[in-house]
Amino acid sequence: MKNQLAFMHIPKSAGTALANAIMALHPFSNETHGWDRSLFGSYDEFDTWDQSRRPWMFLSTDEIPDGKDFIFGHIALSNILTRYSDARIFTVIRHPFSRIMSFWTFWRGKPDGLQSDVGTYAEYVYLARGSLESFLSNVSISPQTDNVVARMLLWPHVLIPDDDFIQEHHINDIVELCLNKLEKFDFIDVYENEDWVRNFQSWLGLPIAVGMDNVTESPAPDLRSNIHHELSESCKEYMIQRTQIDDIIWRTIALRYLAPLKVDHLYNKTFEYSIEKFDRILSGN
């Protein structure tokens, strides 16, 4: 029986709360966590970061500690499979529009002086202080914005560019590759499924209490905005491009638990709720 757990934590998908809940369980307190290069493209100035973070930077596969009971973080599936091939692997996928809105707003709320923490990468984070459209269209942060679930499933891959958006003519091939990779997971669910925690608990075989951690908050007053202003027609086009593969992945997983009409309803309901939620957050209400 597999005893180790490995969690591919997709950014802004309730992963911090879930990881904290698992670490509270005695069998999994022996853990390691961090992030690899999969969402950083060719960026390589990690020596400018606060070096207290260095143990969490897995800049090569060999730097990922092995022999732990639980590994989690923004770590590509390929690295998890290499270092924890016998682990039970799981993830939770969030509605792509809701996830990217949360991610943009989260970065937008980062304070001045971030350079002391993440060095030269602060200039990428501060791109979120611009409009949503400029954020989604900026190729320099494409590894962080462009179909992130697909990138974490496939990285490194010739069809996944380090410093560019995924090309339209590769979409179908990438979708097929991603759907095949989903079979590597022992558990996977969508965050919007109201039963996902219950499903996870049943799979894990242990009671678990998932709270709310690392919550996205309103940005500073001078960075507040209106979501309807941000979501121009051209911005909506960028949003579709940045999420079209992840959309298919989300729907594929949701269909494992829900009937097609319920999946459509859940998708649309989540989109509408996200508009209301992030309008409140962006406006500071």
ZADO-1210 file (C-alpha; in nm, 4 decimals, padded with zeros to 6 digits):
<atoms>
<atom x="00.0000" y="00.0000" z="00.0000" code="MET" pos="1"/>
<atom x="00.1196" y="00.3483" z="-00.0825" code="LYS" pos="2"/>
<atom x="00.1739" y="00.5500" z="00.2345" code="ASN" pos="3"/>
<atom x="00.3338" y="00.8716" z="00.1078" code="GLN" pos="4"/>
<atom x="00.1220" y="01.1612" z="-00.0172" code="LEU" pos="5"/>
<atom x="00.2156" y="01.4016" z="-00.2967" code="ALA" pos="6"/>
<atom x="00.0090" y="01.7136" z="-00.3646" code="PHE" pos="7"/>
<atom x="00.0492" y="01.9067" z="-00.6888" code="MET" pos="8"/>
<atom x="-00.0669" y="02.2424" z="-00.5535" code="HIS" pos="9"/>
<atom x="-00.2002" y="02.4638" z="-00.8315" code="ILE" pos="10"/>
<atom x="-00.1690" y="02.8305" z="-00.7275" code="PRO" pos="11"/>
<atom x="-00.4816" y="02.9883" z="-00.5765" code="LYS" pos="12"/>
<atom x="-00.6768" y="02.6649" z="-00.5604" code="SER" pos="13"/>
<atom x="-00.7288" y="02.6216" z="-00.1847" code="ALA" pos="14"/>
<atom x="-00.3986" y="02.4364" z="-00.1670" code="GLY" pos="15"/>
<atom x="-00.2542" y="02.6123" z="00.1376" code="THR" pos="16"/>
<atom x="-00.5611" y="02.5301" z="00.3460" code="ALA" pos="17"/>
<atom x="-00.5607" y="02.1688" z="00.2299" code="LEU" pos="18"/>
<atom x="-00.1862" y="02.1235" z="00.2902" code="ALA" pos="19"/>
<atom x="-00.2143" y="02.2719" z="00.6396" code="ASN" pos="20"/>
<atom x="-00.5009" y="02.0365" z="00.7199" code="ALA" pos="21"/>
<atom x="-00.2994" y="01.7359" z="00.6069" code="ILE" pos="22"/>
<atom x="00.0114" y="01.8427" z="00.8018" code="MET" pos="23"/>
<atom x="-00.2023" y="01.8503" z="01.1151" code="ALA" pos="24"/>
<atom x="-00.2483" y="01.4767" z="01.0781" code="LEU" pos="25"/>
<atom x="00.0164" y="01.2764" z="01.2614" code="HIS" pos="26"/>
<atom x="00.1127" y="01.0441" z="00.9750" code="PRO" pos="27"/>
<atom x="00.1959" y="01.3360" z="00.7458" code="PHE" pos="28"/>
<atom x="00.3755" y="01.5856" z="00.9678" code="SER" pos="29"/>
<atom x="00.7076" y="01.4655" z="00.8208" code="ASN" pos="30"/>
<atom x="00.6818" y="01.6823" z="00.5106" code="GLU" pos="31"/>
<atom x="00.8673" y="01.8869" z="00.2537" code="THR" pos="32"/>
<atom x="00.7293" y="02.1650" z="00.0400" code="HIS" pos="33"/>
<atom x="00.8353" y="02.4297" z="-00.2084" code="GLY" pos="34"/>
<atom x="00.8235" y="02.5130" z="-00.5747" code="TRP" pos="35"/>
<atom x="01.0170" y="02.4156" z="-00.8840" code="ASP" pos="36"/>
<atom x="01.0949" y="02.5995" z="-01.2080" code="ARG" pos="37"/>
<atom x="00.7779" y="02.4996" z="-01.3910" code="SER" pos="38"/>
<atom x="00.6019" y="02.8364" z="-01.3438" code="LEU" pos="39"/>
<atom x="00.9090" y="03.0590" z="-01.3773" code="PHE" pos="40"/>
<atom x="01.0038" y="03.0112" z="-01.7412" code="GLY" pos="41"/>
<atom x="01.3668" y="03.1036" z="-01.8043" code="SER" pos="42"/>
<atom x="01.3863" y="03.3320" z="-01.4989" code="TYR" pos="43"/>
<atom x="01.7065" y="03.2384" z="-01.3180" code="ASP" pos="44"/>
<atom x="01.7876" y="03.5132" z="-01.0673" code="GLU" pos="45"/>
<atom x="01.6955" y="03.3198" z="-00.7554" code="PHE" pos="46"/>
<atom x="02.0233" y="03.4319" z="-00.5980" code="ASP" pos="47"/>
<atom x="01.8591" y="03.7761" z="-00.5539" code="THR" pos="48"/>
<atom x="01.5855" y="03.6270" z="-00.3315" code="TRP" pos="49"/>
<atom x="01.5896" y="03.6185" z="00.0464" code="ASP" pos="50"/>
<atom x="01.8076" y="03.3127" z="00.0940" code="GLN" pos="51"/>
<atom x="01.6031" y="03.1920" z="00.3890" code="SER" pos="52"/>
<atom x="01.3701" y="03.0747" z="00.1122" code="ARG" pos="53"/>
<atom x="01.6434" y="02.8662" z="-00.0504" code="ARG" pos="54"/>
<atom x="01.5388" y="02.5330" z="00.1102" code="PRO" pos="55"/>
<atom x="01.2017" y="02.5709" z="-00.0626" code="TRP" pos="56"/>
<atom x="01.3469" y="02.6394" z="-00.4075" code="MET" pos="57"/>
<atom x="01.3726" y="02.3146" z="-00.5999" code="PHE" pos="58"/>
<atom x="01.5830" y="02.4443" z="-00.8873" code="LEU" pos="59"/>
<atom x="01.6593" y="02.0904" z="-01.0022" code="SER" pos="60"/>
<atom x="01.4839" y="01.7597" z="-00.9490" code="THR" pos="61"/>
<atom x="01.7717" y="01.6380" z="-00.7320" code="ASP" pos="62"/>
<atom x="01.7099" y="01.9216" z="-00.4836" code="GLU" pos="63"/>
<atom x="01.3687" y="01.7832" z="-00.3914" code="ILE" pos="64"/>
<atom x="01.4140" y="01.5957" z="-00.0616" code="PRO" pos="65"/>
<atom x="01.3015" y="01.2359" z="-00.0761" code="ASP" pos="66"/>
<atom x="01.1867" y="01.0004" z="00.1947" code="GLY" pos="67"/>
<atom x="00.9199" y="01.2302" z="00.3381" code="LYS" pos="68"/>
<atom x="00.5651" y="01.1228" z="00.4173" code="ASP" pos="69"/>
<atom x="00.4125" y="01.4260" z="00.2461" code="PHE" pos="70"/>
<atom x="00.5370" y="01.6521" z="-00.0326" code="ILE" pos="71"/>
<atom x="00.3427" y="01.9480" z="-00.1650" code="PHE" pos="72"/>
<atom x="00.3844" y="02.2749" z="-00.3476" code="GLY" pos="73"/>
<atom x="00.3867" y="02.4352" z="-00.6890" code="HIS" pos="74"/>
<atom x="00.5727" y="02.1364" z="-00.8259" code="ILE" pos="75"/>
<atom x="00.5213" y="01.9908" z="-01.1734" code="ALA" pos="76"/>
<atom x="00.3836" y="01.6398" z="-01.2012" code="LEU" pos="77"/>
<atom x="00.7063" y="01.5233" z="-01.3699" code="SER" pos="78"/>
<atom x="00.9141" y="01.6139" z="-01.0654" code="ASN" pos="79"/>
<atom x="00.6681" y="01.4487" z="-00.8287" code="ILE" pos="80"/>
<atom x="00.6709" y="01.1288" z="-01.0310" code="LEU" pos="81"/>
<atom x="01.0512" y="01.1282" z="-01.0412" code="THR" pos="82"/>
<atom x="01.1087" y="01.1804" z="-00.6675" code="ARG" pos="83"/>
<atom x="00.7924" y="01.0263" z="-00.5208" code="TYR" pos="84"/>
<atom x="00.6968" y="00.7570" z="-00.7690" code="SER" pos="85"/>
<atom x="00.5352" y="00.5407" z="-00.5000" code="ASP" pos="86"/>
<atom x="00.3281" y="00.8196" z="-00.3450" code="ALA" pos="87"/>
<atom x="-00.0453" y="00.8648" z="-00.3699" code="ARG" pos="88"/>
<atom x="-00.0714" y="01.1745" z="-00.5893" code="ILE" pos="89"/>
<atom x="-00.3594" y="01.4193" z="-00.5709" code="PHE" pos="90"/>
<atom x="-00.4680" y="01.7681" z="-00.6684" code="THR" pos="91"/>
<atom x="-00.7703" y="01.9982" z="-00.6627" code="VAL" pos="92"/>
<atom x="-00.8543" y="02.2110" z="-00.9659" code="ILE" pos="93"/>
<atom x="-01.0325" y="02.5436" z="-00.9421" code="ARG" pos="94"/>
<atom x="-01.2605" y="02.7027" z="-01.2011" code="HIS" pos="95"/>
<atom x="-01.0033" y="02.8646" z="-01.4367" code="PRO" pos="96"/>
<atom x="-01.1665" y="03.2083" z="-01.4484" code="PHE" pos="97"/>
<atom x="-01.2045" y="03.2212" z="-01.0704" code="SER" pos="98"/>
<atom x="-00.8473" y="03.0981" z="-01.0205" code="ARG" pos="99"/>
<atom x="-00.6848" y="03.3530" z="-01.2496" code="ILE" pos="100"/>
<atom x="-00.8920" y="03.6371" z="-01.1041" code="MET" pos="101"/>
<atom x="-00.7796" y="03.5328" z="-00.7573" code="SER" pos="102"/>
<atom x="-00.4190" y="03.5094" z="-00.8736" code="PHE" pos="103"/>
<atom x="-00.4171" y="03.8552" z="-01.0358" code="TRP" pos="104"/>
<atom x="-00.5856" y="04.0128" z="-00.7330" code="THR" pos="105"/>
<atom x="-00.3503" y="03.8315" z="-00.4941" code="PHE" pos="106"/>
<atom x="-00.0410" y="03.9614" z="-00.6722" code="TRP" pos="107"/>
<atom x="-00.2010" y="04.3042" z="-00.7052" code="ARG" pos="108"/>
<atom x="-00.2254" y="04.3223" z="-00.3274" code="GLY" pos="109"/>
<atom x="00.1453" y="04.2574" z="-00.2692" code="LYS" pos="110"/>
<atom x="00.3062" y="04.5506" z="-00.0827" code="PRO" pos="111"/>
<atom x="00.5991" y="04.7722" z="-00.1745" code="ASP" pos="112"/>
<atom x="00.9401" y="04.6392" z="-00.0817" code="GLY" pos="113"/>
<atom x="00.8835" y="04.2905" z="-00.2173" code="LEU" pos="114"/>
<atom x="01.2388" y="04.2942" z="-00.3561" code="GLN" pos="115"/>
<atom x="01.3712" y="04.2055" z="-00.0088" code="SER" pos="116"/>
<atom x="01.1763" y="03.8818" z="-00.0322" code="ASP" pos="117"/>
<atom x="01.1750" y="03.7696" z="-00.3964" code="VAL" pos="118"/>
<atom x="01.4520" y="03.9857" z="-00.5382" code="GLY" pos="119"/>
<atom x="01.4234" y="04.0777" z="-00.9045" code="THR" pos="120"/>
<atom x="01.1096" y="03.8670" z="-00.9421" code="TYR" pos="121"/>
<atom x="00.9216" y="04.1486" z="-00.7681" code="ALA" pos="122"/>
<atom x="00.9071" y="04.3363" z="-01.0997" code="GLU" pos="123"/>
<atom x="00.7032" y="04.0489" z="-01.2448" code="TYR" pos="124"/>
<atom x="00.4676" y="04.0410" z="-00.9466" code="VAL" pos="125"/>
<atom x="00.4134" y="04.4163" z="-00.9701" code="TYR" pos="126"/>
<atom x="00.2839" y="04.3739" z="-01.3258" code="LEU" pos="127"/>
<atom x="-00.0442" y="04.2873" z="-01.1515" code="ALA" pos="128"/>
<atom x="-00.0714" y="04.6543" z="-01.0548" code="ARG" pos="129"/>
<atom x="-00.1589" y="04.7274" z="-01.4151" code="GLY" pos="130"/>
<atom x="-00.4877" y="04.6401" z="-01.5800" code="SER" pos="131"/>
<atom x="-00.6125" y="04.2833" z="-01.5993" code="LEU" pos="132"/>
<atom x="-00.5809" y="04.3015" z="-01.9769" code="GLU" pos="133"/>
<atom x="-00.2150" y="04.4067" z="-01.9616" code="SER" pos="134"/>
<atom x="-00.1497" y="04.1302" z="-01.7083" code="PHE" pos="135"/>
<atom x="-00.3023" y="03.8576" z="-01.9236" code="LEU" pos="136"/>
<atom x="-00.1349" y="03.9802" z="-02.2423" code="SER" pos="137"/>
<atom x="00.2158" y="04.0205" z="-02.0978" code="ASN" pos="138"/>
<atom x="00.4290" y="03.7388" z="-02.2352" code="VAL" pos="139"/>
<atom x="00.6969" y="03.7815" z="-01.9669" code="SER" pos="140"/>
<atom x="00.4663" y="03.6211" z="-01.7073" code="ILE" pos="141"/>
<atom x="00.3094" y="03.3661" z="-01.9408" code="SER" pos="142"/>
<atom x="00.4327" y="03.0735" z="-01.7261" code="PRO" pos="143"/>
<atom x="00.2233" y="03.2133" z="-01.4378" code="GLN" pos="144"/>
<atom x="-00.0905" y="03.3036" z="-01.6340" code="THR" pos="145"/>
<atom x="-00.1215" y="03.0790" z="-01.9381" code="ASP" pos="146"/>
<atom x="-00.3130" y="02.7548" z="-01.8757" code="ASN" pos="147"/>
<atom x="-00.1246" y="02.6867" z="-01.5540" code="VAL" pos="148"/>
<atom x="-00.2845" y="02.3479" z="-01.4879" code="VAL" pos="149"/>
<atom x="-00.1721" y="02.2243" z="-01.8288" code="ALA" pos="150"/>
<atom x="00.1779" y="02.3584" z="-01.7672" code="ARG" pos="151"/>
<atom x="00.2090" y="02.1812" z="-01.4328" code="MET" pos="152"/>
<atom x="00.0818" y="01.8565" z="-01.5840" code="LEU" pos="153"/>
<atom x="00.3216" y="01.8565" z="-01.8808" code="LEU" pos="154"/>
<atom x="00.6318" y="02.0596" z="-01.7883" code="TRP" pos="155"/>
<atom x="00.8874" y="02.0322" z="-01.9328" code="PRO" pos="156"/>
<atom x="00.7473" y="01.9766" z="-02.2805" code="HIS" pos="157"/>
<atom x="00.8363" y="02.0988" z="-02.6278" code="VAL" pos="158"/>
<atom x="00.4793" y="02.2263" z="-02.6784" code="LEU" pos="159"/>
<atom x="00.4923" y="02.4288" z="-02.3545" code="ILE" pos="160"/>
<atom x="00.7154" y="02.7328" z="-02.4172" code="PRO" pos="161"/>
<atom x="00.9088" y="02.8745" z="-02.1230" code="ASP" pos="162"/>
<atom x="00.8607" y="03.2374" z="-02.2213" code="ASP" pos="163"/>
<atom x="00.5652" y="03.2507" z="-02.4533" code="ASP" pos="164"/>
<atom x="00.1986" y="03.1655" z="-02.4672" code="PHE" pos="165"/>
<atom x="00.0902" y="02.8231" z="-02.5840" code="ILE" pos="166"/>
<atom x="00.0308" y="02.8344" z="-02.9583" code="GLN" pos="167"/>
<atom x="-00.3246" y="02.7904" z="-03.0809" code="GLU" pos="168"/>
<atom x="-00.2335" y="02.5158" z="-03.3282" code="HIS" pos="169"/>
<atom x="-00.0976" y="02.3035" z="-03.0422" code="HIS" pos="170"/>
<atom x="-00.4112" y="02.3214" z="-02.8270" code="ILE" pos="171"/>
<atom x="-00.5672" y="01.9914" z="-02.9325" code="ASN" pos="172"/>
<atom x="-00.2438" y="01.7977" z="-02.8889" code="ASP" pos="173"/>
<atom x="-00.1846" y="01.9519" z="-02.5461" code="ILE" pos="174"/>
<atom x="-00.5388" y="01.8733" z="-02.4335" code="VAL" pos="175"/>
<atom x="-00.4914" y="01.5077" z="-02.5275" code="GLU" pos="176"/>
<atom x="-00.1596" y="01.4937" z="-02.3427" code="LEU" pos="177"/>
<atom x="-00.3114" y="01.6570" z="-02.0334" code="CYS" pos="178"/>
<atom x="-00.6096" y="01.4233" z="-02.0199" code="LEU" pos="179"/>
<atom x="-00.3714" y="01.1292" z="-02.0331" code="ASN" pos="180"/>
<atom x="-00.1677" y="01.2757" z="-01.7454" code="LYS" pos="181"/>
<atom x="-00.4784" y="01.2950" z="-01.5285" code="LEU" pos="182"/>
<atom x="-00.4640" y="00.9158" z="-01.5041" code="GLU" pos="183"/>
<atom x="-00.1467" y="00.9524" z="-01.2937" code="LYS" pos="184"/>
<atom x="-00.3503" y="01.0944" z="-01.0052" code="PHE" pos="185"/>
<atom x="-00.4941" y="00.8783" z="-00.7319" code="ASP" pos="186"/>
<atom x="-00.7377" y="01.1535" z="-00.6372" code="PHE" pos="187"/>
<atom x="-00.8515" y="01.4629" z="-00.8223" code="ILE" pos="188"/>
<atom x="-01.1582" y="01.6823" z="-00.7852" code="ASP" pos="189"/>
<atom x="-01.2752" y="02.0347" z="-00.8638" code="VAL" pos="190"/>
<atom x="-01.2859" y="02.2927" z="-00.5875" code="TYR" pos="191"/>
<atom x="-01.6378" y="02.4033" z="-00.6800" code="GLU" pos="192"/>
<atom x="-01.7812" y="02.0564" z="-00.6167" code="ASN" pos="193"/>
<atom x="-01.9493" y="02.1060" z="-00.2790" code="GLU" pos="194"/>
<atom x="-01.8546" y="01.7484" z="-00.1881" code="ASP" pos="195"/>
<atom x="-01.4841" y="01.7736" z="-00.2683" code="TRP" pos="196"/>
<atom x="-01.3664" y="01.7757" z="00.0950" code="VAL" pos="197"/>
<atom x="-01.5925" y="01.4818" z="00.1771" code="ARG" pos="198"/>
<atom x="-01.4642" y="01.2991" z="-00.1303" code="ASN" pos="199"/>
<atom x="-01.1044" y="01.3680" z="-00.0322" code="PHE" pos="200"/>
<atom x="-01.1615" y="01.2579" z="00.3254" code="GLN" pos="201"/>
<atom x="-01.3152" y="00.9320" z="00.2062" code="SER" pos="202"/>
<atom x="-01.0203" y="00.8706" z="-00.0263" code="TRP" pos="203"/>
<atom x="-00.7633" y="00.9562" z="00.2397" code="LEU" pos="204"/>
<atom x="-00.9326" y="00.7395" z="00.4992" code="GLY" pos="205"/>
<atom x="-00.8852" y="00.9989" z="00.7736" code="LEU" pos="206"/>
<atom x="-01.1004" y="01.2848" z="00.9063" code="PRO" pos="207"/>
<atom x="-00.9750" y="01.6230" z="00.7911" code="ILE" pos="208"/>
<atom x="-01.0785" y="01.9809" z="00.8584" code="ALA" pos="209"/>
<atom x="-00.9990" y="02.2214" z="00.5733" code="VAL" pos="210"/>
<atom x="-01.0088" y="02.5866" z="00.6751" code="GLY" pos="211"/>
<atom x="-00.9441" y="02.9126" z="00.4904" code="MET" pos="212"/>
<atom x="-00.5785" y="03.0127" z="00.4499" code="ASP" pos="213"/>
<atom x="-00.3853" y="03.2524" z="00.2252" code="ASN" pos="214"/>
<atom x="-00.7086" y="03.4305" z="00.1349" code="VAL" pos="215"/>
<atom x="-00.7017" y="03.6968" z="-00.1370" code="THR" pos="216"/>
<atom x="-00.7699" y="04.0400" z="00.0126" code="GLU" pos="217"/>
<atom x="-00.8473" y="04.3853" z="-00.1277" code="SER" pos="218"/>
<atom x="-00.5532" y="04.5765" z="-00.2759" code="PRO" pos="219"/>
<atom x="-00.4380" y="04.9146" z="-00.1469" code="ALA" pos="220"/>
<atom x="-00.6811" y="05.2024" z="-00.2115" code="PRO" pos="221"/>
<atom x="-00.4787" y="05.3396" z="-00.5053" code="ASP" pos="222"/>
<atom x="-00.4936" y="04.9986" z="-00.6757" code="LEU" pos="223"/>
<atom x="-00.8642" y="04.9355" z="-00.6410" code="ARG" pos="224"/>
<atom x="-01.0720" y="04.8938" z="-00.9522" code="SER" pos="225"/>
<atom x="-01.4018" y="04.7827" z="-01.1001" code="ASN" pos="226"/>
<atom x="-01.4217" y="04.4369" z="-01.2492" code="ILE" pos="227"/>
<atom x="-01.6642" y="04.5439" z="-01.5200" code="HIS" pos="228"/>
<atom x="-01.4144" y="04.8085" z="-01.6275" code="HIS" pos="229"/>
<atom x="-01.1344" y="04.5514" z="-01.6260" code="GLU" pos="230"/>
<atom x="-01.3252" y="04.2932" z="-01.8292" code="LEU" pos="231"/>
<atom x="-01.3296" y="04.4727" z="-02.1628" code="SER" pos="232"/>
<atom x="-01.4084" y="04.2701" z="-02.4748" code="GLU" pos="233"/>
<atom x="-01.0389" y="04.2440" z="-02.5617" code="SER" pos="234"/>
<atom x="-00.9589" y="04.1379" z="-02.2045" code="CYS" pos="235"/>
<atom x="-01.2230" y="03.8651" z="-02.2271" code="LYS" pos="236"/>
<atom x="-01.0475" y="03.7324" z="-02.5374" code="GLU" pos="237"/>
<atom x="-00.7196" y="03.7120" z="-02.3489" code="TYR" pos="238"/>
<atom x="-00.8977" y="03.5394" z="-02.0623" code="MET" pos="239"/>
<atom x="-01.0329" y="03.2749" z="-02.2992" code="ILE" pos="240"/>
<atom x="-00.6861" y="03.2162" z="-02.4433" code="GLN" pos="241"/>
<atom x="-00.5199" y="03.1928" z="-02.1019" code="ARG" pos="242"/>
<atom x="-00.7750" y="02.9402" z="-01.9710" code="THR" pos="243"/>
<atom x="-00.9049" y="02.7389" z="-02.2668" code="GLN" pos="244"/>
<atom x="-00.7052" y="02.4207" z="-02.1950" code="ILE" pos="245"/>
<atom x="-00.7613" y="02.4425" z="-01.8201" code="ASP" pos="246"/>
<atom x="-01.1328" y="02.4862" z="-01.8906" code="ASP" pos="247"/>
<atom x="-01.1417" y="02.1490" z="-02.0643" code="ILE" pos="248"/>
<atom x="-00.9469" y="01.9869" z="-01.7816" code="ILE" pos="249"/>
<atom x="-01.1825" y="02.1348" z="-01.5192" code="TRP" pos="250"/>
<atom x="-01.4910" y="02.0119" z="-01.7059" code="ARG" pos="251"/>
<atom x="-01.3388" y="01.6676" z="-01.7574" code="THR" pos="252"/>
<atom x="-01.2801" y="01.6267" z="-01.3841" code="ILE" pos="253"/>
<atom x="-01.6179" y="01.7736" z="-01.2875" code="ALA" pos="254"/>
<atom x="-01.7892" y="01.5194" z="-01.5146" code="LEU" pos="255"/>
<atom x="-01.6447" y="01.2394" z="-01.3027" code="ARG" pos="256"/>
<atom x="-01.8677" y="01.3540" z="-01.0174" code="TYR" pos="257"/>
<atom x="-02.1598" y="01.5399" z="-01.1742" code="LEU" pos="258"/>
<atom x="-02.4018" y="01.5022" z="-01.4632" code="ALA" pos="259"/>
<atom x="-02.3300" y="01.7181" z="-01.7726" code="PRO" pos="260"/>
<atom x="-02.6135" y="01.9638" z="-01.7079" code="LEU" pos="261"/>
<atom x="-02.4997" y="02.0069" z="-01.3480" code="LYS" pos="262"/>
<atom x="-02.1431" y="02.0701" z="-01.4667" code="VAL" pos="263"/>
<atom x="-02.2655" y="02.3429" z="-01.7018" code="ASP" pos="264"/>
<atom x="-02.4736" y="02.4945" z="-01.4239" code="HIS" pos="265"/>
<atom x="-02.1832" y="02.4825" z="-01.1791" code="LEU" pos="266"/>
<atom x="-01.9469" y="02.6369" z="-01.4334" code="TYR" pos="267"/>
<atom x="-02.1815" y="02.9265" z="-01.5104" code="ASN" pos="268"/>
<atom x="-02.2811" y="02.9763" z="-01.1472" code="LYS" pos="269"/>
<atom x="-01.9137" y="02.9945" z="-01.0456" code="THR" pos="270"/>
<atom x="-01.8391" y="03.2446" z="-01.3203" code="PHE" pos="271"/>
<atom x="-02.1232" y="03.4714" z="-01.2063" code="GLU" pos="272"/>
<atom x="-02.0253" y="03.4376" z="-00.8402" code="TYR" pos="273"/>
<atom x="-01.6631" y="03.5180" z="-00.9250" code="SER" pos="274"/>
<atom x="-01.7678" y="03.8392" z="-01.0993" code="ILE" pos="275"/>
<atom x="-01.9515" y="03.9488" z="-00.7845" code="GLU" pos="276"/>
<atom x="-01.6803" y="03.8306" z="-00.5459" code="LYS" pos="277"/>
<atom x="-01.3854" y="03.9928" z="-00.7192" code="PHE" pos="278"/>
<atom x="-01.5774" y="04.3117" z="-00.7854" code="ASP" pos="279"/>
<atom x="-01.6191" y="04.3405" z="-00.4070" code="ARG" pos="280"/>
<atom x="-01.2523" y="04.2610" z="-00.3437" code="ILE" pos="281"/>
<atom x="-01.1200" y="04.4945" z="-00.6115" code="LEU" pos="282"/>
<atom x="-01.3411" y="04.7804" z="-00.5012" code="SER" pos="283"/>
<atom x="-01.2575" y="04.7296" z="-00.1328" code="GLY" pos="284"/>
<atom x="-01.6194" y="04.6629" z="-00.0316" code="ASN" pos="285"/>
</atoms>
